[in-house]
């Protein structure tokens, strides 16, 4: 059971906008930054969004993050076939005193 | 360009010790402010933080694994290592090393990962 809850799957067609939710609690998302990672098949996770809504250099502005209370979301606009991947949210947890991850959402581009 | 590379046995027998090393290149482990983590991913599952270390040797571990885990650092070789004792089949996973920040879920550079299978 992951500390953060994500839908197991999401899908969209090329060009569409999709959102992936991440639900947590007062000990993690509500009081700490949220991060998002993209994991393409057979590869290591890639740093995608940091501090709730910031993009590292090289990440397209089609990817955006937001946070409100104990929840966060990742939005991908102008969906492309290469966006097909697993997406993980993460946050520091004050009770665990360590980072926690969501269970991951598998995004399919139809 | 920061790079991390895991190395170690891909097969470990039950009840034995899993040992992995992460070699860091492109940046010194002594660079202040960064933590050096081990994270694992069970087959077809999500990510689980194992623990991290700073170049000073200060560590923090996931409470669920704390009794079996030791993370150490060798700054002269720019490496850090993981030891997980008394492994079972439940420890079969891809193990990643990653660079992060203190008290954060920030991991900006990852190794490619190494699959460790626990089996007799």
gemmi code that builds the backbone of each chain (N, CA, C; Angstrom):
import gemmi

chains = {
    "A": [
        ("UNK", (0.847, -1.189, 0.000), (0.000, 0.000, 0.000), (0.882, 1.239, 0.000)),
        ("UNK", (0.802, 2.037, -1.082), (1.609, 3.236, -1.170), (1.023, 4.329, -0.286)),
        ("UNK", (1.923, 5.198, 0.193), (1.481, 6.294, 1.053), (0.696, 7.336, 0.268)),
        ("UNK", (1.023, 7.465, -1.014), (0.329, 8.393, -1.888), (-0.508, 7.585, -2.875)),
        ("UNK", (-1.723, 8.060, -3.160), (-2.649, 7.304, -3.997), (-2.782, 7.915, -5.377)),
        ("UNK", (-2.512, 7.099, -6.380), (-2.676, 7.506, -7.780), (-3.601, 6.523, -8.484)),
        ("UNK", (-4.304, 6.983, -9.524), (-5.071, 6.016, -10.327), (-4.097, 5.101, -11.048)),
        ("UNK", (-4.399, 3.827, -11.165), (-3.450, 2.903, -11.807), (-3.250, 3.163, -13.285)),
        ("UNK", (-4.242, 3.762, -13.931), (-4.114, 3.987, -15.369), (-4.793, 5.277, -15.797)),
        ("UNK", (-4.341, 5.781, -16.925), (-4.931, 6.941, -17.574), (-4.668, 6.793, -19.062)),
        ("UNK", (-5.484, 7.455, -19.858), (-5.276, 7.358, -21.304), (-5.773, 8.610, -22.001)),
        ("UNK", (-5.300, 8.799, -23.211), (-5.731, 9.920, -24.019), (-5.273, 9.723, -25.446)),
        ("UNK", (-5.806, 10.519, -26.324), (-5.406, 10.463, -27.731), (-4.414, 11.582, -28.017)),
        ("UNK", (-3.633, 11.431, -29.065), (-2.649, 12.476, -29.399), (-3.287, 13.852, -29.491)),
        ("UNK", (-2.631, 14.824, -28.861), (-3.117, 16.189, -28.857), (-4.003, 16.525, -27.668)),
        ("UNK", (-4.528, 15.519, -26.996), (-5.411, 15.749, -25.859), (-4.639, 16.218, -24.628)),
        ("UNK", (-5.395, 16.671, -23.639), (-4.838, 17.014, -22.330), (-5.324, 15.974, -21.329)),
        ("UNK", (-4.374, 15.423, -20.562), (-4.733, 14.451, -19.535), (-4.177, 14.926, -18.197)),
        ("UNK", (-4.869, 14.540, -17.139), (-4.385, 14.859, -15.814), (-4.295, 13.581, -14.986)),
        ("UNK", (-3.298, 13.544, -14.124), (-3.077, 12.419, -13.221), (-3.096, 12.967, -11.802)),
        ("UNK", (-3.904, 12.373, -10.956), (-4.045, 12.868, -9.594), (-3.152, 12.096, -8.623)),
        ("UNK", (-2.895, 12.720, -7.499), (-2.064, 12.142, -6.455), (-2.631, 12.620, -5.116)),
        ("UNK", (-3.095, 11.675, -4.323), (-3.721, 12.036, -3.056), (-2.856, 11.594, -1.886)),
        ("UNK", (-2.684, 12.493, -0.931), (-1.862, 12.175, 0.229), (-2.530, 12.595, 1.512)),
        ("UNK", (-1.739, 13.142, 2.435), (-2.267, 13.513, 3.743), (-1.537, 14.744, 4.289)),
        ("UNK", (-1.906, 15.114, 5.500), (-1.313, 16.300, 6.121), (0.168, 16.105, 6.437)),
        ("UNK", (0.607, 14.855, 6.534), (2.009, 14.619, 6.889), (2.923, 14.602, 5.674)),
        ("UNK", (2.343, 14.588, 4.499), (3.201, 14.583, 3.309), (2.841, 15.733, 2.361)),
        ("UNK", (1.892, 15.536, 1.478), (1.628, 16.535, 0.445), (1.253, 17.895, 1.026)),
        ("UNK", (0.401, 17.897, 2.058), (-0.078, 19.184, 2.558), (1.049, 20.053, 3.119)),
        ("UNK", (2.075, 19.426, 3.661), (3.114, 20.207, 4.330), (4.479, 20.146, 3.651)),
        ("UNK", (4.557, 19.510, 2.501), (5.833, 19.385, 1.793), (5.637, 19.518, 0.287)),
        ("UNK", (6.740, 19.719, -0.408), (6.680, 19.813, -1.867), (6.311, 18.466, -2.493)),
        ("UNK", (5.720, 18.557, -3.686), (5.390, 17.373, -4.484), (6.307, 17.322, -5.692)),
        ("UNK", (6.727, 16.131, -6.027), (7.602, 15.887, -7.167), (6.937, 14.846, -8.071)),
        ("UNK", (7.256, 14.930, -9.356), (6.738, 13.951, -10.317), (7.900, 13.364, -11.114)),
        ("UNK", (7.780, 12.056, -11.367), (8.799, 11.339, -12.123), (8.128, 10.579, -13.262)),
        ("UNK", (8.811, 10.557, -14.398), (8.341, 9.823, -15.566), (9.247, 8.604, -15.766)),
        ("UNK", (8.664, 7.437, -15.907), (9.455, 6.230, -16.136), (9.032, 5.587, -17.450)),
        ("UNK", (9.853, 5.752, -18.462), (9.614, 5.091, -19.737), (9.903, 3.600, -19.582)),
        ("UNK", (9.291, 2.767, -20.407), (9.469, 1.311, -20.259), (10.930, 0.893, -20.243)),
        ("UNK", (11.302, 0.124, -19.223), (12.641, -0.420, -19.129), (13.720, 0.562, -18.747)),
        ("UNK", (13.336, 1.757, -18.288), (14.345, 2.752, -17.930), (14.155, 3.234, -16.498)),
        ("UNK", (15.120, 3.990, -16.025), (15.034, 4.564, -14.688), (14.074, 5.749, -14.691)),
        ("UNK", (13.507, 6.074, -13.538), (12.666, 7.264, -13.449), (13.445, 8.527, -13.835)),
        ("UNK", (12.707, 9.468, -14.398), (13.288, 10.743, -14.817), (12.602, 11.870, -14.053)),
        ("UNK", (13.413, 12.792, -13.591), (12.962, 13.967, -12.849), (12.096, 14.824, -13.764)),
        ("UNK", (10.804, 15.042, -13.427), (9.876, 15.695, -14.331), (9.347, 17.038, -13.807)),
        ("UNK", (8.917, 17.049, -12.540), (8.385, 18.258, -11.905), (8.960, 18.307, -10.488)),
        ("UNK", (9.399, 19.495, -10.055), (9.861, 19.651, -8.678), (9.187, 20.841, -8.009)),
        ("UNK", (9.180, 20.813, -6.676), (8.553, 21.876, -5.879), (7.164, 22.223, -6.403)),
        ("UNK", (6.360, 21.189, -6.582), (4.938, 21.277, -6.960), (4.698, 21.579, -8.436)),
        ("UNK", (5.385, 22.593, -8.965), (5.016, 23.079, -10.287), (6.190, 23.564, -11.133)),
        ("UNK", (7.413, 23.214, -10.719), (8.594, 23.674, -11.459), (9.112, 22.572, -12.389)),
        ("UNK", (9.552, 23.003, -13.573), (10.096, 22.033, -14.537), (11.610, 22.152, -14.598)),
        ("UNK", (12.302, 21.017, -14.486), (13.761, 21.058, -14.706), (14.049, 21.449, -16.151)),
        ("UNK", (15.240, 21.935, -16.355), (15.669, 22.283, -17.699), (15.518, 21.080, -18.631)),
        ("UNK", (14.933, 21.320, -19.795), (14.781, 20.259, -20.780), (13.423, 19.587, -20.784)),
        ("UNK", (12.623, 19.807, -19.740), (11.274, 19.224, -19.699), (10.326, 20.175, -20.433)),
        ("UNK", (9.597, 19.671, -21.412), (8.709, 20.546, -22.201), (7.628, 21.189, -21.335)),
        ("UNK", (7.193, 22.383, -21.745), (6.159, 23.079, -20.966), (4.778, 22.447, -21.156)),
        ("UNK", (4.727, 21.360, -21.908), (3.464, 20.592, -21.986), (3.150, 19.904, -20.657)),
        ("UNK", (4.191, 19.764, -19.831), (4.041, 19.122, -18.520), (3.905, 20.212, -17.455)),
        ("UNK", (2.880, 20.083, -16.622), (2.698, 21.062, -15.551), (2.176, 20.361, -14.303)),
        ("UNK", (2.544, 20.908, -13.154), (2.118, 20.342, -11.887), (1.401, 21.366, -11.038)),
        ("UNK", (0.562, 20.869, -10.145), (-0.134, 21.749, -9.215), (-0.395, 21.001, -7.926)),
        ("UNK", (-0.667, 21.774, -6.877), (-0.935, 21.183, -5.564), (-1.992, 22.014, -4.861)),
        ("UNK", (-2.888, 21.316, -4.155), (-3.884, 21.988, -3.344), (-4.213, 21.104, -2.160)),
        ("UNK", (-3.930, 21.600, -0.979), (-4.199, 20.824, 0.225), (-3.422, 19.519, 0.257)),
        ("UNK", (-4.152, 18.429, 0.376), (-3.504, 17.108, 0.464), (-3.434, 16.396, -0.883)),
        ("UNK", (-3.694, 17.122, -1.965), (-3.670, 16.505, -3.293), (-2.812, 17.289, -4.261)),
        ("UNK", (-2.374, 16.580, -5.279), (-1.588, 17.207, -6.335), (-2.001, 16.583, -7.662)),
        ("UNK", (-1.623, 17.240, -8.731), (-1.925, 16.672, -10.036), (-0.864, 17.049, -11.051)),
        ("UNK", (-0.723, 16.177, -12.025), (0.176, 16.386, -13.154), (-0.699, 16.491, -14.389)),
        ("UNK", (-0.475, 17.525, -15.177), (-1.209, 17.690, -16.423), (-0.243, 17.596, -17.596)),
        ("UNK", (-0.681, 16.901, -18.613), (0.101, 16.796, -19.842), (-0.796, 17.266, -20.976)),
        ("UNK", (-0.381, 18.338, -21.630), (-1.183, 18.849, -22.740), (-0.508, 18.481, -24.061)),
        ("UNK", (-1.267, 18.531, -25.145), (-0.704, 18.179, -26.441), (-0.076, 16.793, -26.411)),
        ("UNK", (-0.826, 15.832, -25.912), (-0.312, 14.477, -25.688), (0.372, 13.917, -26.933)),
        ("UNK", (1.526, 13.278, -26.690), (2.294, 12.678, -27.779), (2.560, 11.204, -27.468)),
        ("UNK", (2.815, 10.432, -28.473), (3.023, 8.989, -28.281), (4.201, 8.717, -27.346)),
        ("UNK", (5.203, 9.597, -27.373), (6.370, 9.367, -26.525), (6.113, 9.669, -25.048)),
        ("UNK", (4.919, 10.175, -24.746), (4.549, 10.405, -23.346), (4.046, 9.132, -22.682)),
        ("UNK", (3.886, 8.077, -23.452), (3.412, 6.812, -22.893), (4.465, 6.271, -21.933)),
        ("UNK", (4.094, 6.221, -20.653), (5.045, 5.888, -19.598), (4.285, 5.715, -18.286)),
        ("UNK", (5.024, 5.344, -17.252), (4.487, 5.343, -15.897), (4.875, 6.654, -15.233)),
        ("UNK", (3.955, 7.239, -14.489), (4.194, 8.505, -13.807), (4.002, 8.317, -12.300)),
        ("UNK", (4.963, 8.808, -11.547), (4.947, 8.665, -10.083), (4.988, 10.037, -9.419)),
        ("UNK", (4.141, 10.217, -8.416), (4.255, 11.397, -7.570), (5.058, 11.003, -6.323)),
        ("UNK", (5.639, 11.995, -5.673), (6.439, 11.747, -4.481), (6.418, 12.987, -3.594)),
        ("UNK", (6.592, 12.757, -2.304), (6.644, 13.864, -1.357), (7.360, 13.389, -0.098)),
        ("UNK", (7.895, 14.309, 0.640), (8.499, 13.969, 1.937), (7.365, 13.707, 2.919)),
        ("UNK", (7.549, 12.712, 3.783), (6.551, 12.419, 4.801), (7.147, 12.692, 6.181)),
        ("UNK", (6.499, 13.579, 6.933), (7.041, 13.985, 8.236), (6.947, 12.874, 9.279)),
        ("UNK", (6.018, 11.936, 9.108), (5.888, 10.842, 10.075), (6.925, 9.761, 9.792)),
        ("UNK", (7.027, 9.368, 8.525), (8.036, 8.392, 8.118), (9.434, 8.970, 8.257)),
        ("UNK", (9.513, 10.302, 8.134), (10.792, 11.000, 8.064), (11.596, 10.472, 6.870)),
        ("UNK", (10.910, 10.398, 5.744), (11.536, 9.959, 4.508), (10.606, 10.250, 3.344)),
        ("UNK", (11.095, 10.107, 2.112), (10.246, 10.330, 0.945), (9.294, 9.164, 0.712)),
        ("UNK", (8.101, 9.468, 0.243), (7.115, 8.449, -0.100), (6.686, 8.664, -1.545)),
        ("UNK", (6.320, 7.580, -2.190), (5.912, 7.618, -3.586), (4.477, 7.140, -3.746)),
        ("UNK", (3.848, 7.581, -4.829), (2.582, 7.005, -5.226), (2.821, 5.670, -5.899)),
        ("UNK", (1.742, 4.929, -6.115), (1.860, 3.612, -6.721), (2.116, 3.651, -8.220)),
        ("UNK", (2.025, 4.842, -8.794), (2.287, 4.983, -10.224), (1.025, 4.924, -11.069)),
        ("UNK", (1.020, 5.703, -12.142), (-0.077, 5.709, -13.110), (0.486, 5.384, -14.485)),
        ("UNK", (-0.068, 4.365, -15.105), (0.382, 3.993, -16.448), (-0.421, 4.775, -17.464)),
        ("UNK", (0.243, 5.639, -18.211), (-0.411, 6.463, -19.214), (-0.301, 5.790, -20.566)),
        ("UNK", (-1.453, 5.589, -21.189), (-1.505, 5.006, -22.531), (-1.963, 6.069, -23.512)),
        ("UNK", (-1.234, 6.198, -24.597), (-1.630, 7.122, -25.666), (-2.287, 6.289, -26.754)),
        ("UNK", (-3.578, 6.492, -26.924), (-4.374, 5.641, -27.824), (-4.137, 5.951, -29.286)),
    ],
    "B": [
        ("UNK", (28.445, 16.363, -16.589), (27.234, 15.543, -16.613), (27.278, 14.546, -15.453)),
        ("UNK", (26.312, 14.660, -14.559), (26.269, 13.763, -13.407), (25.783, 12.390, -13.858)),
        ("UNK", (26.510, 11.368, -13.470), (26.101, 10.002, -13.786), (26.269, 9.119, -12.561)),
        ("UNK", (25.342, 8.174, -12.404), (25.416, 7.193, -11.333), (25.313, 5.809, -11.960)),
        ("UNK", (26.067, 4.867, -11.422), (26.083, 3.511, -11.966), (26.122, 2.493, -10.836)),
        ("UNK", (25.080, 1.647, -10.803), (25.027, 0.594, -9.799), (25.846, -0.619, -10.255)),
        ("UNK", (26.410, -1.326, -9.288), (27.119, -2.569, -9.595), (26.981, -3.521, -8.423)),
        ("UNK", (27.043, -4.806, -8.740), (26.938, -5.825, -7.712), (26.291, -7.078, -8.259)),
        ("UNK", (26.263, -8.129, -7.460), (25.688, -9.406, -7.897), (24.216, -9.288, -8.269)),
        ("UNK", (23.827, -10.007, -9.301), (22.436, -10.002, -9.716), (21.629, -11.123, -9.073)),
        ("UNK", (22.313, -12.012, -8.370), (21.642, -13.139, -7.731), (22.193, -13.315, -6.323)),
        ("UNK", (21.294, -13.362, -5.367), (21.675, -13.535, -3.965), (20.812, -14.649, -3.373)),
        ("UNK", (21.420, -15.477, -2.548), (20.671, -16.570, -1.921), (19.883, -16.066, -0.715)),
        ("UNK", (18.752, -16.685, -0.459), (17.961, -16.307, 0.729), (18.801, -16.394, 1.990)),
        ("UNK", (18.558, -15.471, 2.889), (19.211, -15.309, 4.196), (20.603, -14.683, 4.094)),
        ("UNK", (21.095, -14.491, 2.871), (22.405, -13.873, 2.726), (22.288, -12.359, 2.615)),
        ("UNK", (23.409, -11.703, 2.339), (23.454, -10.240, 2.306), (23.570, -9.728, 0.872)),
        ("UNK", (22.693, -8.800, 0.545), (22.726, -8.120, -0.755), (23.687, -6.940, -0.616)),
        ("UNK", (24.636, -6.847, -1.531), (25.598, -5.734, -1.495), (25.683, -5.084, -2.866)),
        ("UNK", (25.460, -3.787, -2.904), (25.534, -3.022, -4.145), (26.368, -1.766, -3.922)),
        ("UNK", (27.007, -1.330, -4.987), (27.785, -0.089, -4.952), (27.305, 0.835, -6.048)),
        ("UNK", (27.274, 2.113, -5.746), (26.916, 3.135, -6.721), (28.138, 4.031, -6.950)),
        ("UNK", (28.608, 4.058, -8.174), (29.743, 4.904, -8.526), (29.231, 6.184, -9.165)),
        ("UNK", (29.635, 7.302, -8.606), (29.184, 8.617, -9.059), (30.275, 9.279, -9.888)),
        ("UNK", (29.902, 9.827, -11.014), (30.856, 10.568, -11.839), (30.242, 11.901, -12.251)),
        ("UNK", (31.105, 12.867, -12.553), (30.636, 14.175, -12.985), (30.405, 15.163, -11.854)),
        ("UNK", (30.441, 14.682, -10.634), (30.281, 15.539, -9.453), (30.896, 14.812, -8.271)),
        ("UNK", (31.423, 15.575, -7.325), (31.979, 14.960, -6.127), (30.873, 14.683, -5.117)),
        ("UNK", (30.917, 13.513, -4.520), (29.970, 13.185, -3.460), (30.103, 14.177, -2.306)),
        ("UNK", (31.298, 14.794, -2.193), (31.519, 15.774, -1.109), (30.769, 17.077, -1.351)),
        ("UNK", (30.163, 17.263, -2.538), (29.437, 18.499, -2.826), (28.336, 18.674, -1.803)),
        ("UNK", (28.337, 19.801, -1.125), (27.416, 20.019, -0.028), (25.953, 20.049, -0.436)),
        ("UNK", (25.105, 19.610, 0.500), (23.668, 19.753, 0.302), (22.974, 18.565, -0.312)),
        ("UNK", (23.723, 17.638, -0.892), (23.092, 16.509, -1.570), (23.083, 15.257, -0.698)),
        ("UNK", (22.001, 14.511, -0.836), (21.934, 13.185, -0.245), (22.111, 12.162, -1.357)),
        ("UNK", (22.497, 10.964, -0.960), (22.762, 9.896, -1.915), (21.932, 8.693, -1.472)),
        ("UNK", (20.937, 8.372, -2.302), (19.892, 7.431, -1.899), (19.941, 6.099, -2.634)),
        ("UNK", (19.336, 5.113, -1.986), (18.993, 3.854, -2.632), (17.472, 3.758, -2.648)),
        ("UNK", (16.951, 3.388, -3.790), (15.510, 3.251, -4.016), (15.308, 1.952, -4.778)),
        ("UNK", (14.272, 1.206, -4.451), (14.043, -0.040, -5.167), (12.638, -0.101, -5.757)),
        ("UNK", (12.493, -0.992, -6.722), (11.225, -1.161, -7.418), (10.984, -2.649, -7.618)),
        ("UNK", (10.019, -3.185, -6.886), (9.661, -4.585, -7.059), (9.079, -4.778, -8.458)),
        ("UNK", (9.207, -5.966, -9.025), (8.749, -6.210, -10.402), (7.302, -5.775, -10.615)),
        ("UNK", (7.105, -4.891, -11.540), (5.761, -4.422, -11.881), (5.113, -3.534, -10.839)),
        ("UNK", (5.911, -3.068, -9.879), (5.355, -2.280, -8.781), (5.946, -0.869, -8.746)),
        ("UNK", (5.571, -0.137, -7.683), (6.035, 1.230, -7.529), (7.404, 1.333, -6.872)),
        ("UNK", (7.768, 2.553, -6.512), (9.085, 2.855, -5.973), (9.065, 2.882, -4.446)),
        ("UNK", (10.147, 2.393, -3.860), (10.263, 2.357, -2.398), (11.634, 2.904, -2.004)),
        ("UNK", (11.642, 3.961, -1.197), (12.891, 4.536, -0.705), (13.474, 3.622, 0.359)),
        ("UNK", (14.766, 3.324, 0.234), (15.449, 2.454, 1.191), (16.186, 3.290, 2.239)),
        ("UNK", (16.876, 4.319, 1.779), (17.612, 5.155, 2.704), (18.566, 6.066, 1.974)),
        ("UNK", (19.184, 7.003, 2.715), (20.172, 7.873, 2.096), (21.337, 8.150, 3.040)),
        ("UNK", (22.385, 8.675, 2.456), (23.583, 9.014, 3.198), (24.108, 10.343, 2.691)),
        ("UNK", (24.770, 11.092, 3.570), (25.487, 12.301, 3.180), (26.980, 11.978, 3.189)),
        ("UNK", (27.764, 12.857, 2.558), (29.195, 12.575, 2.473), (29.841, 12.511, 3.857)),
        ("UNK", (29.182, 13.143, 4.829), (29.701, 13.107, 6.199), (29.560, 11.733, 6.834)),
        ("UNK", (28.695, 10.899, 6.214), (28.412, 9.582, 6.771), (27.090, 9.500, 7.500)),
        ("UNK", (26.433, 10.636, 7.669), (25.131, 10.660, 8.317), (24.110, 9.944, 7.436)),
        ("UNK", (23.276, 9.098, 8.069), (22.326, 8.281, 7.309), (20.897, 8.426, 7.826)),
        ("UNK", (19.953, 8.018, 6.970), (18.551, 7.920, 7.346), (17.974, 6.752, 6.559)),
        ("UNK", (17.191, 5.908, 7.254), (16.683, 4.703, 6.623), (15.160, 4.635, 6.719)),
        ("UNK", (14.558, 3.919, 5.767), (13.138, 3.613, 5.838), (12.918, 2.715, 7.060)),
        ("UNK", (12.012, 3.111, 7.948), (11.798, 2.298, 9.161), (11.465, 0.838, 8.876)),
        ("UNK", (10.824, 0.577, 7.736), (10.425, -0.798, 7.428), (11.625, -1.691, 7.106)),
        ("UNK", (12.767, -1.076, 6.795), (13.955, -1.839, 6.428), (15.129, -1.585, 7.373)),
        ("UNK", (14.951, -0.660, 8.275), (16.060, -0.142, 9.085), (16.871, -1.222, 9.785)),
        ("UNK", (16.212, -2.262, 10.254), (16.921, -3.295, 11.012), (17.863, -4.123, 10.136)),
        ("UNK", (17.695, -4.053, 8.814), (18.497, -4.900, 7.924), (19.419, -4.109, 6.991)),
        ("UNK", (19.330, -2.788, 7.020), (20.021, -1.963, 6.022), (21.210, -1.218, 6.614)),
        ("UNK", (22.269, -1.146, 5.805), (23.385, -0.259, 6.099), (23.804, 0.411, 4.797)),
        ("UNK", (23.879, 1.737, 4.824), (24.405, 2.498, 3.685), (25.695, 3.164, 4.138)),
        ("UNK", (26.730, 3.047, 3.313), (28.023, 3.627, 3.650), (28.550, 4.423, 2.459)),
        ("UNK", (29.541, 5.270, 2.724), (30.104, 6.113, 1.667), (31.618, 6.019, 1.678)),
        ("UNK", (32.202, 6.031, 0.487), (33.655, 6.070, 0.325), (33.968, 7.274, -0.552)),
        ("UNK", (34.264, 8.394, 0.085), (34.462, 9.628, -0.675), (35.721, 9.565, -1.543)),
        ("UNK", (36.699, 8.755, -1.154), (37.930, 8.658, -1.939), (37.669, 8.006, -3.296)),
        ("UNK", (36.665, 7.158, -3.353), (36.302, 6.491, -4.607), (35.054, 7.112, -5.247)),
        ("UNK", (34.489, 8.107, -4.589), (33.236, 8.730, -5.052), (32.135, 7.687, -5.228)),
        ("UNK", (32.004, 6.848, -4.204), (31.030, 5.769, -4.228), (30.244, 5.727, -2.928)),
        ("UNK", (29.045, 5.178, -3.024), (28.320, 4.826, -1.821), (27.715, 3.446, -2.023)),
        ("UNK", (27.446, 2.760, -0.917), (27.096, 1.353, -1.002), (25.890, 1.011, -0.143)),
        ("UNK", (25.263, -0.094, -0.516), (24.084, -0.612, 0.189), (24.362, -2.036, 0.621)),
        ("UNK", (24.038, -2.338, 1.851), (24.031, -3.715, 2.339), (22.668, -3.985, 2.943)),
        ("UNK", (22.049, -5.070, 2.500), (20.747, -5.482, 3.012), (20.881, -6.921, 3.495)),
        ("UNK", (20.730, -7.117, 4.790), (20.956, -8.430, 5.397), (19.714, -9.314, 5.350)),
        ("UNK", (19.948, -10.601, 5.488), (18.876, -11.591, 5.655), (17.799, -11.434, 4.588)),
        ("UNK", (18.204, -11.443, 3.353), (17.256, -11.216, 2.259), (16.333, -12.405, 2.067)),
        ("UNK", (15.146, -12.104, 1.543), (14.168, -13.117, 1.158), (13.716, -12.808, -0.268)),
        ("UNK", (12.845, -13.638, -0.788), (12.335, -13.419, -2.145), (11.647, -12.056, -2.262)),
        ("UNK", (11.136, -11.552, -1.159), (10.459, -10.251, -1.166), (11.417, -9.093, -1.429)),
        ("UNK", (12.706, -9.362, -1.379), (13.701, -8.323, -1.668), (14.122, -8.324, -3.137)),
        ("UNK", (13.560, -9.232, -3.924), (13.819, -9.226, -5.362), (13.246, -7.945, -5.966)),
        ("UNK", (14.091, -7.177, -6.608), (13.679, -5.868, -7.116), (14.781, -5.286, -7.991)),
        ("UNK", (14.424, -4.233, -8.704), (15.435, -3.401, -9.351), (15.857, -2.352, -8.331)),
        ("UNK", (17.152, -2.249, -8.105), (17.695, -1.302, -7.143), (18.328, -0.133, -7.882)),
        ("UNK", (17.900, 1.084, -7.504), (18.427, 2.303, -8.102), (19.201, 3.096, -7.058)),
        ("UNK", (20.257, 3.751, -7.504), (20.863, 4.786, -6.672), (20.501, 6.132, -7.302)),
        ("UNK", (20.409, 7.147, -6.457), (19.968, 8.452, -6.945), (20.531, 9.565, -6.075)),
        ("UNK", (20.684, 10.734, -6.690), (21.105, 11.926, -5.950), (19.870, 12.704, -5.542)),
        ("UNK", (19.854, 13.169, -4.302), (18.696, 13.914, -3.840), (19.089, 15.061, -2.937)),
        ("UNK", (18.097, 15.573, -2.242), (18.313, 16.656, -1.286), (17.823, 16.212, 0.090)),
        ("UNK", (18.350, 16.836, 1.126), (17.966, 16.493, 2.492), (16.490, 16.776, 2.729)),
        ("UNK", (15.824, 15.867, 3.386), (14.418, 16.024, 3.769), (13.565, 16.423, 2.562)),
        ("UNK", (13.727, 15.636, 1.508), (13.093, 15.977, 0.247), (12.803, 14.728, -0.564)),
        ("UNK", (11.826, 14.827, -1.454), (11.593, 13.756, -2.413), (12.167, 14.128, -3.781)),
        ("UNK", (13.148, 14.999, -3.738), (13.844, 15.502, -4.922), (14.947, 14.521, -5.288)),
        ("UNK", (14.862, 13.897, -6.474), (15.896, 12.998, -6.978), (16.160, 13.390, -8.424)),
        ("UNK", (17.242, 14.113, -8.657), (17.440, 14.654, -9.996), (18.262, 13.764, -10.922)),
        ("UNK", (19.120, 12.929, -10.363), (19.897, 12.015, -11.193), (19.783, 10.605, -10.627)),
        ("UNK", (19.573, 9.649, -11.525), (19.371, 8.257, -11.163), (20.363, 7.372, -11.914)),
        ("UNK", (20.732, 6.259, -11.300), (21.436, 5.230, -12.028), (20.454, 4.481, -12.916)),
        ("UNK", (20.971, 3.622, -13.762), (20.101, 2.880, -14.679), (19.341, 1.761, -13.978)),
        ("UNK", (19.776, 1.412, -12.777), (19.110, 0.350, -12.032), (19.752, -1.005, -12.275)),
        ("UNK", (19.693, -1.850, -11.263), (20.219, -3.201, -11.397), (19.240, -4.173, -10.750)),
        ("UNK", (18.903, -5.221, -11.469), (17.969, -6.221, -10.959), (18.706, -7.183, -10.041)),
        ("UNK", (18.192, -7.323, -8.838), (18.728, -8.300, -7.901), (17.637, -9.322, -7.618)),
        ("UNK", (17.943, -10.568, -7.881), (17.010, -11.664, -7.653), (17.476, -12.467, -6.449)),
        ("UNK", (16.546, -12.712, -5.535), (16.862, -13.541, -4.369), (16.280, -14.928, -4.618)),
        ("UNK", (17.167, -15.887, -4.763), (16.737, -17.244, -5.069), (17.863, -18.219, -4.742)),
        ("UNK", (17.474, -19.406, -4.347), (18.474, -20.438, -4.074), (18.851, -21.178, -5.354)),
    ],
}
model = gemmi.Model(1)
for chain_id, residues in chains.items():
    chain = gemmi.Chain(chain_id)
    for i, (resn, *xyz) in enumerate(residues, 1):
        res = gemmi.Residue()
        res.name, res.seqid = resn, gemmi.SeqId(i, " ")
        for name, pos in zip(("N", "CA", "C"), xyz):
            atom = gemmi.Atom()
            atom.name, atom.element = name, gemmi.Element(name[0])
            atom.pos, atom.b_iso = gemmi.Position(*pos), 0.0
            res.add_atom(atom)
        chain.add_residue(res)
    model.add_chain(chain)
structure = gemmi.Structure()
structure.add_model(model)
structure.setup_entities()
